Amino acid sequence: MGTPLPAGISFAERVVDELRRWPALSVCRVDCGEGSGLALSNRQILHLHTSDEAELCLTWPVIQRMHEVLLNSGRVLLDPSEDWVRVRLDGDSDVELLTSLVSVAIHANSSAFPQHSRPVTPCPKGLASV
């Protein structure tokens, strides 16, 4: 990862600090409520609603393909019928895992690589607030 951040910075803030430098991503307000997020073009792919959890749009085909690996990590919560997964952020290794998964999400959500024909499901946090 990049330069160490000052003490007191949450893991979610570390994620944003690292990923804001990636040219494909832009920091945004989440469209489903509170928190910050990152967007690929105009598609939000990462939501940070709290300081210790992230929601990432990996897409259903990727989740199906990586289902066992994601579950075995012990850090990822998923619903195989959703496009989004939750990643617990309790340490530096979780930040590194999420950063790696964001790279997968960029590929999966890129318009140059359409993964499926169904619309992407909304962020689960947004569904809970409806």
A tleap script that builds the chain and sets N, CA, C and O, in Angstrom:
source leaprc.protein.ff14SB
mol = sequence {
  NMET GLY THR PRO LEU PRO ALA GLY ILE SER
  PHE ALA GLU ARG VAL VAL ASP GLU LEU ARG
  ARG TRP PRO ALA LEU SER VAL CYS ARG VAL
  ASP CYS GLY GLU GLY SER GLY LEU ALA LEU
  SER ASN ARG GLN ILE LEU HIE LEU HIE THR
  SER ASP GLU ALA GLU LEU CYS LEU THR TRP
  PRO VAL ILE GLN ARG MET HIE GLU VAL LEU
  LEU ASN SER GLY ARG VAL LEU LEU ASP PRO
  SER GLU ASP TRP VAL ARG VAL ARG LEU ASP
  GLY ASP SER ASP VAL GLU LEU LEU THR SER
  LEU VAL SER VAL ALA ILE HIE ALA ASN SER
  SER ALA PHE PRO GLN HIE SER ARG PRO VAL
  THR PRO CYS PRO LYS GLY LEU ALA SER CVAL
}
set mol.1.N position { 0.848 -1.173 0.000 }
set mol.1.CA position { 0.000 0.000 0.000 }
set mol.1.C position { 0.893 1.235 0.000 }
set mol.1.O position { 2.119 1.122 -0.020 }
set mol.2.N position { 0.279 2.408 0.022 }
set mol.2.CA position { 1.008 3.658 -0.045 }
set mol.2.C position { 1.653 4.048 1.265 }
set mol.2.O position { 1.958 3.194 2.097 }
set mol.3.N position { 1.859 5.329 1.446 }
set mol.3.CA position { 2.467 5.868 2.649 }
set mol.3.C position { 1.589 5.617 3.860 }
set mol.3.O position { 0.365 5.711 3.770 }
set mol.4.N position { 2.212 5.293 5.014 }
set mol.4.CA position { 1.395 5.076 6.211 }
set mol.4.C position { 0.591 6.325 6.561 }
set mol.4.O position { 1.079 7.449 6.441 }
set mol.5.N position { -0.637 6.111 6.991 }
set mol.5.CA position { -1.510 7.213 7.374 }
set mol.5.C position { -1.387 7.461 8.870 }
set mol.5.O position { -0.993 6.563 9.615 }
set mol.6.N position { -1.720 8.668 9.319 }
set mol.6.CA position { -1.642 8.980 10.741 }
set mol.6.C position { -2.569 8.082 11.564 }
set mol.6.O position { -3.578 7.579 11.071 }
set mol.7.N position { -2.197 7.900 12.827 }
set mol.7.CA position { -3.040 7.131 13.745 }
set mol.7.C position { -4.412 7.791 13.823 }
set mol.7.O position { -4.531 9.005 13.659 }
set mol.8.N position { -5.441 6.997 14.073 }
set mol.8.CA position { -6.794 7.528 14.185 }
set mol.8.C position { -7.564 7.546 12.883 }
set mol.8.O position { -8.752 7.869 12.866 }
set mol.9.N position { -6.898 7.200 11.787 }
set mol.9.CA position { -7.577 7.140 10.492 }
set mol.9.C position { -8.252 5.765 10.405 }
set mol.9.O position { -7.605 4.743 10.635 }
set mol.10.N position { -9.542 5.737 10.076 }
set mol.10.CA position { -10.270 4.474 10.000 }
set mol.10.C position { -9.798 3.661 8.793 }
set mol.10.O position { -9.183 4.188 7.866 }
set mol.11.N position { -10.103 2.371 8.834 }
set mol.11.CA position { -9.751 1.512 7.705 }
set mol.11.C position { -10.488 1.945 6.443 }
set mol.11.O position { -9.922 1.876 5.351 }
set mol.12.N position { -11.725 2.385 6.566 }
set mol.12.CA position { -12.472 2.874 5.402 }
set mol.12.C position { -11.782 4.109 4.813 }
set mol.12.O position { -11.690 4.245 3.593 }
set mol.13.N position { -11.304 4.996 5.664 }
set mol.13.CA position { -10.584 6.182 5.170 }
set mol.13.C position { -9.285 5.777 4.485 }
set mol.13.O position { -8.875 6.410 3.512 }
set mol.14.N position { -8.636 4.730 4.982 }
set mol.14.CA position { -7.423 4.233 4.325 }
set mol.14.C position { -7.739 3.735 2.922 }
set mol.14.O position { -6.988 3.988 1.980 }
set mol.15.N position { -8.863 3.023 2.789 }
set mol.15.CA position { -9.274 2.518 1.480 }
set mol.15.C position { -9.486 3.687 0.519 }
set mol.15.O position { -8.965 3.675 -0.596 }
set mol.16.N position { -10.240 4.688 0.941 }
set mol.16.CA position { -10.514 5.842 0.081 }
set mol.16.C position { -9.212 6.547 -0.273 }
set mol.16.O position { -9.007 6.928 -1.425 }
set mol.17.N position { -8.323 6.726 0.718 }
set mol.17.CA position { -7.051 7.402 0.461 }
set mol.17.C position { -6.238 6.669 -0.600 }
set mol.17.O position { -5.636 7.296 -1.471 }
set mol.18.N position { -6.222 5.349 -0.525 }
set mol.18.CA position { -5.471 4.559 -1.504 }
set mol.18.C position { -6.129 4.592 -2.884 }
set mol.18.O position { -5.453 4.818 -3.887 }
set mol.19.N position { -7.441 4.369 -2.938 }
set mol.19.CA position { -8.118 4.209 -4.219 }
set mol.19.C position { -8.406 5.519 -4.938 }
set mol.19.O position { -8.639 5.511 -6.147 }
set mol.20.N position { -8.397 6.631 -4.237 }
set mol.20.CA position { -8.631 7.921 -4.909 }
set mol.20.C position { -7.534 8.229 -5.920 }
set mol.20.O position { -7.731 9.059 -6.808 }
set mol.21.N position { -6.397 7.581 -5.800 }
set mol.21.CA position { -5.280 7.802 -6.723 }
set mol.21.C position { -5.374 6.936 -7.969 }
set mol.21.O position { -4.609 7.133 -8.913 }
set mol.22.N position { -6.299 5.980 -7.990 }
set mol.22.CA position { -6.445 5.116 -9.160 }
set mol.22.C position { -7.154 5.908 -10.248 }
set mol.22.O position { -8.229 6.454 -10.001 }
set mol.23.N position { -6.585 5.986 -11.434 }
set mol.23.CA position { -7.159 6.849 -12.482 }
set mol.23.C position { -8.569 6.458 -12.929 }
set mol.23.O position { -9.312 7.321 -13.397 }
set mol.24.N position { -8.955 5.211 -12.802 }
set mol.24.CA position { -10.278 4.784 -13.265 }
set mol.24.C position { -11.392 5.150 -12.284 }
set mol.24.O position { -12.569 5.104 -12.641 }
set mol.25.N position { -11.028 5.516 -11.041 }
set mol.25.CA position { -12.023 5.725 -9.992 }
set mol.25.C position { -12.142 7.178 -9.581 }
set mol.25.O position { -11.183 7.945 -9.671 }
set mol.26.N position { -13.335 7.550 -9.128 }
set mol.26.CA position { -13.541 8.874 -8.550 }
set mol.26.C position { -14.338 8.721 -7.260 }
set mol.26.O position { -15.222 7.870 -7.158 }
set mol.27.N position { -14.016 9.549 -6.286 }
set mol.27.CA position { -14.716 9.543 -5.004 }
set mol.27.C position { -16.067 10.208 -5.197 }
set mol.27.O position { -16.173 11.216 -5.897 }
set mol.28.N position { -17.099 9.648 -4.579 }
set mol.28.CA position { -18.446 10.199 -4.727 }
set mol.28.C position { -19.247 9.964 -3.448 }
set mol.28.O position { -18.849 9.195 -2.573 }
set mol.29.N position { -20.380 10.646 -3.367 }
set mol.29.CA position { -21.347 10.341 -2.314 }
set mol.29.C position { -22.190 9.182 -2.793 }
set mol.29.O position { -22.565 9.118 -3.963 }
set mol.30.N position { -22.488 8.265 -1.887 }
set mol.30.CA position { -23.271 7.101 -2.301 }
set mol.30.C position { -24.701 7.518 -2.602 }
set mol.30.O position { -25.261 8.391 -1.938 }
set mol.31.N position { -25.283 6.885 -3.608 }
set mol.31.CA position { -26.638 7.244 -4.015 }
set mol.31.C position { -27.706 6.527 -3.197 }
set mol.31.O position { -28.897 6.734 -3.430 }
set mol.32.N position { -27.302 5.684 -2.240 }
set mol.32.CA position { -28.268 4.918 -1.455 }
set mol.32.C position { -28.361 5.414 -0.013 }
set mol.32.O position { -28.983 4.753 0.818 }
set mol.33.N position { -27.764 6.551 0.301 }
set mol.33.CA position { -27.847 7.050 1.669 }
set mol.33.C position { -26.541 7.655 2.127 }
set mol.33.O position { -25.891 8.399 1.393 }
set mol.34.N position { -26.163 7.325 3.355 }
set mol.34.CA position { -24.983 7.950 3.953 }
set mol.34.C position { -23.703 7.206 3.611 }
set mol.34.O position { -23.713 6.011 3.318 }
set mol.35.N position { -22.608 7.942 3.657 }
set mol.35.CA position { -21.301 7.350 3.421 }
set mol.35.C position { -20.656 7.886 2.164 }
set mol.35.O position { -21.209 8.725 1.455 }
set mol.36.N position { -19.469 7.373 1.915 }
set mol.36.CA position { -18.750 7.763 0.706 }
set mol.36.C position { -18.592 6.537 -0.174 }
set mol.36.O position { -18.813 5.405 0.256 }
set mol.37.N position { -18.211 6.784 -1.391 }
set mol.37.CA position { -18.070 5.678 -2.322 }
set mol.37.C position { -17.063 5.998 -3.396 }
set mol.37.O position { -16.482 7.083 -3.435 }
set mol.38.N position { -16.873 5.039 -4.260 }
set mol.38.CA position { -16.021 5.205 -5.419 }
set mol.38.C position { -16.788 4.745 -6.641 }
set mol.38.O position { -17.510 3.749 -6.609 }
set mol.39.N position { -16.617 5.487 -7.712 }
set mol.39.CA position { -17.338 5.196 -8.944 }
set mol.39.C position { -16.356 4.942 -10.080 }
set mol.39.O position { -15.279 5.534 -10.155 }
set mol.40.N position { -16.766 4.050 -10.948 }
set mol.40.CA position { -16.081 3.764 -12.193 }
set mol.40.C position { -16.938 4.412 -13.262 }
set mol.40.O position { -18.037 3.937 -13.548 }
set mol.41.N position { -16.446 5.494 -13.859 }
set mol.41.CA position { -17.256 6.298 -14.760 }
set mol.41.C position { -18.479 6.777 -13.981 }
set mol.41.O position { -18.323 7.500 -12.997 }
set mol.42.N position { -19.691 6.397 -14.389 }
set mol.42.CA position { -20.874 6.839 -13.641 }
set mol.42.C position { -21.503 5.706 -12.831 }
set mol.42.O position { -22.604 5.866 -12.304 }
set mol.43.N position { -20.821 4.570 -12.725 }
set mol.43.CA position { -21.349 3.418 -11.969 }
set mol.43.C position { -20.624 3.309 -10.625 }
set mol.43.O position { -19.409 3.118 -10.577 }
set mol.44.N position { -21.382 3.433 -9.542 }
set mol.44.CA position { -20.803 3.280 -8.218 }
set mol.44.C position { -20.488 1.808 -7.978 }
set mol.44.O position { -21.349 0.943 -8.142 }
set mol.45.N position { -19.229 1.531 -7.584 }
set mol.45.CA position { -18.838 0.139 -7.363 }
set mol.45.C position { -18.413 -0.139 -5.928 }
set mol.45.O position { -18.308 -1.301 -5.535 }
set mol.46.N position { -18.166 0.900 -5.138 }
set mol.46.CA position { -17.748 0.703 -3.753 }
set mol.46.C position { -18.464 1.697 -2.862 }
set mol.46.O position { -18.454 2.901 -3.118 }
set mol.47.N position { -19.090 1.176 -1.805 }
set mol.47.CA position { -19.756 2.016 -0.811 }
set mol.47.C position { -19.127 1.761 0.549 }
set mol.47.O position { -18.923 0.613 0.944 }
set mol.48.N position { -18.824 2.830 1.256 }
set mol.48.CA position { -18.280 2.765 2.610 }
set mol.48.C position { -19.258 3.490 3.513 }
set mol.48.O position { -19.138 4.695 3.735 }
set mol.49.N position { -20.229 2.749 4.032 }
set mol.49.CA position { -21.267 3.333 4.873 }
set mol.49.C position { -20.789 3.544 6.299 }
set mol.49.O position { -21.253 4.455 6.984 }
set mol.50.N position { -19.870 2.710 6.744 }
set mol.50.CA position { -19.322 2.804 8.099 }
set mol.50.C position { -17.803 2.725 8.020 }
set mol.50.O position { -17.244 2.482 6.950 }
set mol.51.N position { -17.146 2.929 9.137 }
set mol.51.CA position { -15.686 2.906 9.156 }
set mol.51.C position { -15.120 1.487 9.146 }
set mol.51.O position { -13.918 1.301 8.960 }
set mol.52.N position { -15.982 0.483 9.347 }
set mol.52.CA position { -15.458 -0.880 9.452 }
set mol.52.C position { -16.104 -1.881 8.487 }
set mol.52.O position { -15.980 -3.091 8.675 }
set mol.53.N position { -16.791 -1.380 7.457 }
set mol.53.CA position { -17.409 -2.282 6.493 }
set mol.53.C position { -17.539 -1.587 5.139 }
set mol.53.O position { -17.840 -0.397 5.050 }
set mol.54.N position { -17.304 -2.369 4.094 }
set mol.54.CA position { -17.447 -1.864 2.727 }
set mol.54.C position { -18.402 -2.763 1.967 }
set mol.54.O position { -18.491 -3.959 2.243 }
set mol.55.N position { -19.113 -2.191 1.017 }
set mol.55.CA position { -19.948 -2.944 0.096 }
set mol.55.C position { -19.387 -2.723 -1.301 }
set mol.55.O position { -19.192 -1.589 -1.737 }
set mol.56.N position { -19.134 -3.824 -1.988 }
set mol.56.CA position { -18.459 -3.784 -3.275 }
set mol.56.C position { -19.299 -4.499 -4.327 }
set mol.56.O position { -19.766 -5.616 -4.108 }
set mol.57.N position { -19.482 -3.850 -5.458 }
set mol.57.CA position { -20.242 -4.432 -6.567 }
set mol.57.C position { -19.298 -5.284 -7.418 }
set mol.57.O position { -18.631 -4.787 -8.326 }
set mol.58.N position { -19.262 -6.581 -7.099 }
set mol.58.CA position { -18.432 -7.514 -7.863 }
set mol.58.C position { -19.165 -8.082 -9.065 }
set mol.58.O position { -18.524 -8.597 -9.982 }
set mol.59.N position { -20.465 -8.005 -9.088 }
set mol.59.CA position { -21.383 -8.555 -10.085 }
set mol.59.C position { -21.636 -10.037 -9.821 }
set mol.59.O position { -20.766 -10.766 -9.345 }
set mol.60.N position { -22.837 -10.445 -10.143 }
set mol.60.CA position { -23.280 -11.805 -9.898 }
set mol.60.C position { -22.379 -12.860 -10.540 }
set mol.60.O position { -22.033 -13.833 -9.871 }
set mol.61.N position { -21.981 -12.710 -11.815 }
set mol.61.CA position { -21.123 -13.746 -12.415 }
set mol.61.C position { -19.793 -13.920 -11.679 }
set mol.61.O position { -19.318 -15.044 -11.517 }
set mol.62.N position { -19.196 -12.824 -11.236 }
set mol.62.CA position { -17.917 -12.912 -10.515 }
set mol.62.C position { -18.130 -13.559 -9.152 }
set mol.62.O position { -17.328 -14.388 -8.723 }
set mol.63.N position { -19.198 -13.185 -8.481 }
set mol.63.CA position { -19.487 -13.779 -7.169 }
set mol.63.C position { -19.711 -15.277 -7.326 }
set mol.63.O position { -19.231 -16.054 -6.501 }
set mol.64.N position { -20.422 -15.699 -8.356 }
set mol.64.CA position { -20.638 -17.127 -8.594 }
set mol.64.C position { -19.309 -17.840 -8.828 }
set mol.64.O position { -19.070 -18.923 -8.292 }
set mol.65.N position { -18.457 -17.226 -9.625 }
set mol.65.CA position { -17.167 -17.828 -9.961 }
set mol.65.C position { -16.238 -17.885 -8.753 }
set mol.65.O position { -15.495 -18.854 -8.599 }
set mol.66.N position { -16.265 -16.869 -7.895 }
set mol.66.CA position { -15.344 -16.773 -6.758 }
set mol.66.C position { -15.998 -17.150 -5.431 }
set mol.66.O position { -15.399 -16.958 -4.373 }
set mol.67.N position { -17.201 -17.675 -5.473 }
set mol.67.CA position { -18.007 -17.942 -4.280 }
set mol.67.C position { -17.211 -18.624 -3.165 }
set mol.67.O position { -17.177 -18.127 -2.039 }
set mol.68.N position { -16.585 -19.734 -3.463 }
set mol.68.CA position { -15.866 -20.500 -2.440 }
set mol.68.C position { -14.684 -19.719 -1.874 }
set mol.68.O position { -14.473 -19.709 -0.661 }
set mol.69.N position { -13.923 -19.075 -2.728 }
set mol.69.CA position { -12.765 -18.292 -2.273 }
set mol.69.C position { -13.209 -17.136 -1.386 }
set mol.69.O position { -12.597 -16.867 -0.352 }
set mol.70.N position { -14.277 -16.454 -1.797 }
set mol.70.CA position { -14.780 -15.329 -0.999 }
set mol.70.C position { -15.226 -15.804 0.378 }
set mol.70.O position { -14.886 -15.183 1.385 }
set mol.71.N position { -15.977 -16.889 0.434 }
set mol.71.CA position { -16.438 -17.422 1.722 }
set mol.71.C position { -15.279 -17.893 2.584 }
set mol.71.O position { -15.266 -17.656 3.791 }
set mol.72.N position { -14.310 -18.558 1.976 }
set mol.72.CA position { -13.172 -19.082 2.728 }
set mol.72.C position { -12.266 -17.989 3.288 }
set mol.72.O position { -11.479 -18.247 4.199 }
set mol.73.N position { -12.369 -16.778 2.759 }
set mol.73.CA position { -11.555 -15.674 3.288 }
set mol.73.C position { -11.953 -15.345 4.719 }
set mol.73.O position { -11.142 -14.846 5.499 }
set mol.74.N position { -13.209 -15.628 5.061 }
set mol.74.CA position { -13.698 -15.304 6.397 }
set mol.74.C position { -13.956 -13.820 6.608 }
set mol.74.O position { -14.356 -13.416 7.700 }
set mol.75.N position { -13.738 -13.011 5.600 }
set mol.75.CA position { -13.882 -11.559 5.702 }
set mol.75.C position { -14.998 -11.026 4.827 }
set mol.75.O position { -15.394 -9.867 4.957 }
set mol.76.N position { -15.511 -11.869 3.931 }
set mol.76.CA position { -16.493 -11.429 2.941 }
set mol.76.C position { -17.835 -12.083 3.234 }
set mol.76.O position { -17.926 -13.299 3.400 }
set mol.77.N position { -18.879 -11.252 3.295 }
set mol.77.CA position { -20.251 -11.733 3.448 }
set mol.77.C position { -20.944 -11.547 2.105 }
set mol.77.O position { -20.815 -10.503 1.466 }
set mol.78.N position { -21.675 -12.565 1.690 }
set mol.78.CA position { -22.304 -12.439 0.383 }
set mol.78.C position { -23.644 -13.142 0.343 }
set mol.78.O position { -23.944 -14.043 1.127 }
set mol.79.N position { -24.423 -12.685 -0.603 }
set mol.79.CA position { -25.680 -13.327 -0.964 }
set mol.79.C position { -25.505 -13.667 -2.438 }
set mol.79.O position { -25.435 -12.765 -3.273 }
set mol.80.N position { -25.434 -14.946 -2.772 }
set mol.80.CA position { -25.136 -15.326 -4.152 }
set mol.80.C position { -26.108 -14.778 -5.196 }
set mol.80.O position { -25.801 -14.816 -6.387 }
set mol.81.N position { -27.261 -14.273 -4.785 }
set mol.81.CA position { -28.201 -13.711 -5.756 }
set mol.81.C position { -27.994 -12.208 -5.947 }
set mol.81.O position { -28.691 -11.593 -6.754 }
set mol.82.N position { -27.067 -11.619 -5.233 }
set mol.82.CA position { -26.792 -10.176 -5.306 }
set mol.82.C position { -25.541 -9.904 -6.135 }
set mol.82.O position { -24.749 -10.809 -6.399 }
set mol.83.N position { -25.377 -8.674 -6.533 }
set mol.83.CA position { -24.168 -8.229 -7.223 }
set mol.83.C position { -23.132 -7.657 -6.251 }
set mol.83.O position { -21.981 -7.431 -6.625 }
set mol.84.N position { -23.545 -7.428 -5.018 }
set mol.84.CA position { -22.710 -6.769 -4.016 }
set mol.84.C position { -22.267 -7.755 -2.944 }
set mol.84.O position { -22.993 -8.689 -2.604 }
set mol.85.N position { -21.059 -7.534 -2.415 }
set mol.85.CA position { -20.564 -8.281 -1.264 }
set mol.85.C position { -20.182 -7.269 -0.181 }
set mol.85.O position { -19.912 -6.104 -0.472 }
set mol.86.N position { -20.163 -7.728 1.062 }
set mol.86.CA position { -19.706 -6.903 2.186 }
set mol.86.C position { -18.344 -7.419 2.623 }
set mol.86.O position { -18.116 -8.626 2.707 }
set mol.87.N position { -17.443 -6.483 2.899 }
set mol.87.CA position { -16.113 -6.828 3.381 }
set mol.87.C position { -15.901 -6.135 4.713 }
set mol.87.O position { -16.000 -4.912 4.807 }
set mol.88.N position { -15.605 -6.925 5.752 }
set mol.88.CA position { -15.303 -6.376 7.076 }
set mol.88.C position { -13.927 -5.738 7.029 }
set mol.88.O position { -13.002 -6.292 6.434 }
set mol.89.N position { -13.786 -4.580 7.648 }
set mol.89.CA position { -12.520 -3.859 7.670 }
set mol.89.C position { -12.041 -3.722 9.109 }
set mol.89.O position { -12.344 -2.745 9.793 }
set mol.90.N position { -11.284 -4.729 9.551 }
set mol.90.CA position { -10.786 -4.731 10.923 }
set mol.90.C position { -9.265 -4.664 11.002 }
set mol.90.O position { -8.714 -4.645 12.103 }
set mol.91.N position { -8.578 -4.628 9.874 }
set mol.91.CA position { -7.125 -4.605 9.894 }
set mol.91.C position { -6.549 -4.283 8.530 }
set mol.91.O position { -7.271 -4.186 7.538 }
set mol.92.N position { -5.235 -4.118 8.499 }
set mol.92.CA position { -4.553 -3.790 7.249 }
set mol.92.C position { -4.745 -4.880 6.193 }
set mol.92.O position { -4.851 -4.578 5.004 }
set mol.93.N position { -4.790 -6.142 6.619 }
set mol.93.CA position { -4.982 -7.220 5.640 }
set mol.93.C position { -6.365 -7.136 4.991 }
set mol.93.O position { -6.530 -7.520 3.833 }
set mol.94.N position { -7.360 -6.634 5.734 }
set mol.94.CA position { -8.697 -6.447 5.153 }
set mol.94.C position { -8.672 -5.338 4.105 }
set mol.94.O position { -9.329 -5.440 3.070 }
set mol.95.N position { -7.917 -4.286 4.377 }
set mol.95.CA position { -7.773 -3.187 3.417 }
set mol.95.C position { -7.110 -3.716 2.144 }
set mol.95.O position { -7.521 -3.366 1.037 }
set mol.96.N position { -6.097 -4.549 2.299 }
set mol.96.CA position { -5.412 -5.124 1.136 }
set mol.96.C position { -6.344 -6.056 0.354 }
set mol.96.O position { -6.349 -6.040 -0.877 }
set mol.97.N position { -7.138 -6.873 1.074 }
set mol.97.CA position { -8.108 -7.743 0.411 }
set mol.97.C position { -9.116 -6.910 -0.386 }
set mol.97.O position { -9.380 -7.198 -1.553 }
set mol.98.N position { -9.669 -5.888 0.244 }
set mol.98.CA position { -10.653 -5.047 -0.440 }
set mol.98.C position { -10.039 -4.371 -1.658 }
set mol.98.O position { -10.670 -4.304 -2.713 }
set mol.99.N position { -8.831 -3.875 -1.526 }
set mol.99.CA position { -8.168 -3.222 -2.655 }
set mol.99.C position { -8.006 -4.191 -3.821 }
set mol.99.O position { -8.209 -3.818 -4.976 }
set mol.100.N position { -7.645 -5.423 -3.521 }
set mol.100.CA position { -7.529 -6.443 -4.577 }
set mol.100.C position { -8.880 -6.714 -5.226 }
set mol.100.O position { -8.979 -6.838 -6.447 }
set mol.101.N position { -9.918 -6.803 -4.398 }
set mol.101.CA position { -11.262 -7.066 -4.939 }
set mol.101.C position { -11.784 -5.881 -5.750 }
set mol.101.O position { -12.553 -6.078 -6.691 }
set mol.102.N position { -11.385 -4.664 -5.407 }
set mol.102.CA position { -11.784 -3.496 -6.202 }
set mol.102.C position { -11.215 -3.622 -7.614 }
set mol.102.O position { -11.874 -3.257 -8.587 }
set mol.103.N position { -10.013 -4.130 -7.721 }
set mol.103.CA position { -9.429 -4.344 -9.044 }
set mol.103.C position { -10.279 -5.316 -9.859 }
set mol.103.O position { -10.496 -5.104 -11.052 }
set mol.104.N position { -10.760 -6.378 -9.217 }
set mol.104.CA position { -11.655 -7.341 -9.876 }
set mol.104.C position { -12.973 -6.654 -10.253 }
set mol.104.O position { -13.501 -6.869 -11.343 }
set mol.105.N position { -13.497 -5.825 -9.341 }
set mol.105.CA position { -14.759 -5.120 -9.584 }
set mol.105.C position { -14.644 -4.146 -10.757 }
set mol.105.O position { -15.591 -3.993 -11.528 }
set mol.106.N position { -13.509 -3.496 -10.896 }
set mol.106.CA position { -13.309 -2.585 -12.031 }
set mol.106.C position { -13.438 -3.369 -13.335 }
set mol.106.O position { -14.131 -2.937 -14.257 }
set mol.107.N position { -12.790 -4.487 -13.407 }
set mol.107.CA position { -12.872 -5.309 -14.614 }
set mol.107.C position { -14.308 -5.790 -14.852 }
set mol.107.O position { -14.811 -5.736 -15.975 }
set mol.108.N position { -14.956 -6.256 -13.789 }
set mol.108.CA position { -16.316 -6.794 -13.912 }
set mol.108.C position { -17.335 -5.731 -14.300 }
set mol.108.O position { -18.313 -6.032 -14.983 }
set mol.109.N position { -17.118 -4.501 -13.874 }
set mol.109.CA position { -18.078 -3.423 -14.126 }
set mol.109.C position { -17.711 -2.556 -15.321 }
set mol.109.O position { -18.434 -1.615 -15.649 }
set mol.110.N position { -16.619 -2.856 -15.961 }
set mol.110.CA position { -16.190 -2.072 -17.116 }
set mol.110.C position { -17.141 -2.306 -18.280 }
set mol.110.O position { -17.502 -3.446 -18.573 }
set mol.111.N position { -17.542 -1.240 -18.937 }
set mol.111.CA position { -18.448 -1.372 -20.085 }
set mol.111.C position { -17.773 -2.119 -21.231 }
set mol.111.O position { -18.453 -2.637 -22.117 }
set mol.112.N position { -16.454 -2.177 -21.221 }
set mol.112.CA position { -15.743 -2.909 -22.264 }
set mol.112.C position { -15.850 -4.417 -22.069 }
set mol.112.O position { -15.582 -5.188 -22.991 }
set mol.113.N position { -16.248 -4.841 -20.847 }
set mol.113.CA position { -16.350 -6.262 -20.534 }
set mol.113.C position { -17.720 -6.568 -19.948 }
set mol.113.O position { -17.816 -6.859 -18.756 }
set mol.114.N position { -18.795 -6.514 -20.754 }
set mol.114.CA position { -20.117 -6.804 -20.200 }
set mol.114.C position { -20.164 -8.233 -19.675 }
set mol.114.O position { -19.860 -9.180 -20.401 }
set mol.115.N position { -20.548 -8.383 -18.404 }
set mol.115.CA position { -20.540 -9.692 -17.761 }
set mol.115.C position { -21.897 -10.381 -17.798 }
set mol.115.O position { -21.968 -11.608 -17.729 }
set mol.116.N position { -22.953 -9.624 -17.904 }
set mol.116.CA position { -24.280 -10.218 -17.886 }
set mol.116.C position { -25.284 -9.232 -18.443 }
set mol.116.O position { -24.993 -8.046 -18.596 }
set mol.117.N position { -26.458 -9.731 -18.743 }
set mol.117.CA position { -27.448 -8.868 -19.372 }
set mol.117.C position { -28.456 -8.301 -18.384 }
set mol.117.O position { -29.175 -7.360 -18.718 }
set mol.118.N position { -28.525 -8.856 -17.166 }
set mol.118.CA position { -29.504 -8.339 -16.203 }
set mol.118.C position { -28.965 -7.072 -15.555 }
set mol.118.O position { -27.748 -6.911 -15.454 }
set mol.119.N position { -29.845 -6.157 -15.108 }
set mol.119.CA position { -29.376 -4.952 -14.453 }
set mol.119.C position { -28.692 -5.286 -13.131 }
set mol.119.O position { -29.047 -6.257 -12.463 }
set mol.120.N position { -27.720 -4.480 -12.767 }
set mol.120.CA position { -27.015 -4.664 -11.502 }
set mol.120.C position { -27.967 -4.346 -10.361 }
set mol.120.O position { -28.682 -3.345 -10.407 }
set mol.121.N position { -27.981 -5.193 -9.337 }
set mol.121.CA position { -28.847 -4.946 -8.182 }
set mol.121.C position { -28.325 -3.765 -7.388 }
set mol.121.O position { -27.118 -3.524 -7.358 }
set mol.122.N position { -29.225 -3.017 -6.737 }
set mol.122.CA position { -28.779 -1.880 -5.948 }
set mol.122.C position { -28.006 -2.333 -4.712 }
set mol.122.O position { -28.074 -3.493 -4.306 }
set mol.123.N position { -27.281 -1.407 -4.136 }
set mol.123.CA position { -26.552 -1.641 -2.893 }
set mol.123.C position { -27.514 -2.169 -1.835 }
set mol.123.O position { -28.592 -1.601 -1.657 }
set mol.124.N position { -27.155 -3.239 -1.128 }
set mol.124.CA position { -28.050 -3.795 -0.102 }
set mol.124.C position { -28.406 -2.792 0.998 }
set mol.124.O position { -29.510 -2.851 1.540 }
set mol.125.N position { -27.523 -1.898 1.332 }
set mol.125.CA position { -27.802 -0.881 2.350 }
set mol.125.C position { -28.919 0.026 1.865 }
set mol.125.O position { -29.767 0.444 2.654 }
set mol.126.N position { -28.928 0.331 0.583 }
set mol.126.CA position { -29.985 1.158 0.014 }
set mol.126.C position { -31.329 0.456 0.024 }
set mol.126.O position { -32.363 1.096 0.215 }
set mol.127.N position { -31.324 -0.854 -0.180 }
set mol.127.CA position { -32.574 -1.611 -0.134 }
set mol.127.C position { -33.161 -1.621 1.281 }
set mol.127.O position { -34.379 -1.600 1.457 }
set mol.128.N position { -32.276 -1.653 2.288 }
set mol.128.CA position { -32.737 -1.699 3.669 }
set mol.128.C position { -33.399 -0.394 4.087 }
set mol.128.O position { -34.244 -0.382 4.983 }
set mol.129.N position { -33.016 0.706 3.438 }
set mol.129.CA position { -33.565 2.010 3.837 }
set mol.129.C position { -34.822 2.383 3.083 }
set mol.129.O position { -35.437 3.408 3.381 }
set mol.130.N position { -35.225 1.563 2.098 }
set mol.130.CA position { -36.418 1.873 1.292 }
set mol.130.C position { -37.671 1.495 2.041 }
set mol.130.O position { -38.776 1.679 1.529 }
savepdb mol mol.pdb
quit
